[in-house]
Amino acid sequence: MLMASWSLGLNVIRQKDESNIILATAAFFLIAPWILISMFAGLGPPPETPFRMDKYG
């Protein structure tokens, strides 16, 4: 999603119209945090398994 938004926004940024550049930059900063949140949401330590006395000791 980040690559798609950058490649679509790159054409706008290359143009010299300042209002389009501001719009593309604002769109990037609105999209980028959601990409990072969705990418890192599942990271963390694995869930602990319950310790079973009958199997280990």
C-alpha positions as CSV (number, residue, x, y, z in Angstrom):
1,M,0.0,0.0,0.0
2,L,2.9,2.3,0.8
3,M,4.5,1.6,-2.6
4,A,1.2,2.2,-4.4
5,S,0.5,5.5,-2.6
6,W,4.0,6.7,-3.2
7,S,4.0,5.8,-6.9
8,L,0.6,7.4,-7.4
9,G,1.6,10.5,-5.4
10,L,5.0,10.8,-7.1
11,N,3.4,12.1,-10.3
12,V,1.7,14.8,-8.3
13,I,4.9,15.7,-6.5
14,R,6.9,16.0,-9.7
15,Q,4.4,18.6,-10.9
16,K,5.2,22.1,-9.8
17,D,1.7,22.9,-8.5
18,E,2.2,23.6,-4.8
19,S,-1.4,22.9,-3.8
20,N,-1.2,19.4,-5.3
21,I,2.1,18.8,-3.6
22,I,0.6,19.8,-0.2
23,L,-2.4,17.5,-0.9
24,A,-0.1,14.5,-1.7
25,T,2.1,15.1,1.3
26,A,-0.9,15.3,3.6
27,A,-2.4,12.1,2.1
28,F,0.9,10.4,2.7
29,F,1.1,11.4,6.3
30,L,-2.5,10.2,6.8
31,I,-1.9,6.8,5.2
32,A,1.6,6.0,6.6
33,P,0.6,5.7,10.3
34,W,-2.1,3.2,9.4
35,I,0.3,1.1,7.4
36,L,2.7,1.0,10.3
37,I,0.0,0.2,12.8
38,S,-1.3,-2.7,10.7
39,M,2.2,-3.9,10.1
40,F,3.3,-4.0,13.7
41,A,-0.1,-4.8,15.4
42,G,0.6,-8.6,15.4
43,L,4.2,-8.3,16.7
44,G,5.0,-9.2,20.3
45,P,5.9,-12.2,22.4
46,P,4.0,-15.4,21.7
47,P,1.3,-16.3,24.1
48,E,2.5,-18.4,27.0
49,T,1.4,-22.0,27.2
50,P,0.1,-23.2,30.5
51,F,2.5,-25.3,32.6
52,R,1.3,-28.8,33.0
53,M,2.5,-30.7,36.1
54,D,1.5,-34.1,34.8
55,K,3.6,-33.8,31.7
56,Y,6.7,-32.1,33.0
57,G,7.1,-33.1,36.5
